[in-house]
Amino acid sequence: MDASTDYVARMDADRDGRVSLAEYQDWLSYAFTRMDADRDGVLASSELPGGRGKPVSLADHRQTVAERFARQDRNRDGYLDAQELLAPPQ
């Protein structure tokens, strides 16, 4: 298994060989979930790196991730393959 295939496999929860929006959001929300110490779905300033910044809700975070997904989904099929995942976002 090469590095790009391995990268897809780690995100690909249903093992269909491609990454859906939900899988992408779940993967990229892992750090959010870990930082949300009080589990209220919002990263307060005190939970953000450096202890400052504007609070961020999980919904806002997932929306930002969805926008990144859309930019990376170059063929507009609703999934990311290894090539799309490894390409720099536009």
C-alpha positions as CSV (number, residue, x, y, z in Angstrom):
1,M,0.0,0.0,0.0
2,D,1.5,3.4,-1.0
3,A,1.3,6.5,1.2
4,S,-1.6,8.0,-0.8
5,T,-3.7,4.9,-0.6
6,D,-2.9,4.6,3.1
7,Y,-4.0,8.2,3.6
8,V,-7.4,7.4,2.0
9,A,-7.8,4.2,3.9
10,R,-7.4,6.0,7.2
11,M,-10.3,8.3,6.4
12,D,-12.4,5.8,4.5
13,A,-14.7,4.5,7.3
14,D,-16.9,2.4,5.0
15,R,-13.9,1.0,3.1
16,D,-15.3,1.8,-0.4
17,G,-12.0,3.2,-1.6
18,R,-13.0,6.9,-1.5
19,V,-13.7,9.6,1.0
20,S,-17.2,11.1,1.4
21,L,-17.9,14.5,2.8
22,A,-19.1,13.0,6.1
23,E,-15.9,10.9,6.4
24,Y,-13.8,13.9,5.6
25,Q,-15.6,16.0,8.2
26,D,-15.4,13.3,10.8
27,W,-11.7,12.8,10.2
28,L,-10.9,16.6,10.3
29,S,-13.1,17.1,13.4
30,Y,-11.1,14.7,15.6
31,A,-8.9,17.5,16.9
32,F,-11.9,19.8,17.5
33,T,-13.5,17.1,19.6
34,R,-10.3,16.5,21.6
35,M,-9.9,20.3,22.3
36,D,-13.6,20.7,23.3
37,A,-12.9,20.0,27.0
38,D,-16.4,20.8,28.2
39,R,-18.0,18.9,25.3
40,D,-20.5,21.7,24.5
41,G,-19.8,21.7,20.8
42,V,-18.0,25.1,20.9
43,L,-14.3,25.8,21.2
44,A,-14.2,28.7,23.6
45,S,-11.2,31.0,23.6
46,S,-9.7,29.2,26.5
47,E,-9.9,25.9,24.5
48,L,-8.2,27.3,21.5
49,P,-4.4,27.1,21.0
50,G,-2.8,30.0,22.8
51,G,-5.9,30.4,24.9
52,R,-7.3,33.2,22.7
53,G,-9.3,33.7,19.6
54,K,-12.9,33.8,18.5
55,P,-15.0,30.9,19.7
56,V,-15.8,28.3,17.0
57,S,-18.8,26.0,17.0
58,L,-18.6,22.4,15.7
59,A,-21.2,23.3,13.1
60,D,-19.0,26.2,11.8
61,H,-16.0,24.0,11.8
62,R,-17.8,21.3,9.8
63,Q,-19.0,24.0,7.3
64,T,-15.5,25.2,6.8
65,V,-14.3,21.6,6.2
66,A,-17.2,21.1,3.7
67,E,-16.1,24.2,1.8
68,R,-12.5,22.8,1.6
69,F,-13.9,19.4,0.5
70,A,-15.8,21.1,-2.4
71,R,-12.6,22.8,-3.5
72,Q,-10.7,19.5,-3.5
73,D,-13.4,17.5,-5.2
74,R,-12.1,18.5,-8.7
75,N,-14.3,16.0,-10.6
76,R,-17.4,17.0,-8.6
77,D,-18.4,13.4,-7.9
78,G,-19.0,14.0,-4.2
79,Y,-16.0,12.0,-3.1
80,L,-12.3,12.5,-2.7
81,D,-9.8,10.0,-4.1
82,A,-6.1,9.8,-3.3
83,Q,-5.1,12.2,-6.0
84,E,-7.7,14.8,-4.9
85,L,-6.8,14.4,-1.2
86,L,-3.1,14.9,-1.9
87,A,-3.5,17.9,-4.2
88,P,-3.2,21.3,-2.7
89,P,-6.6,22.9,-2.1
90,Q,-7.5,25.7,-4.4
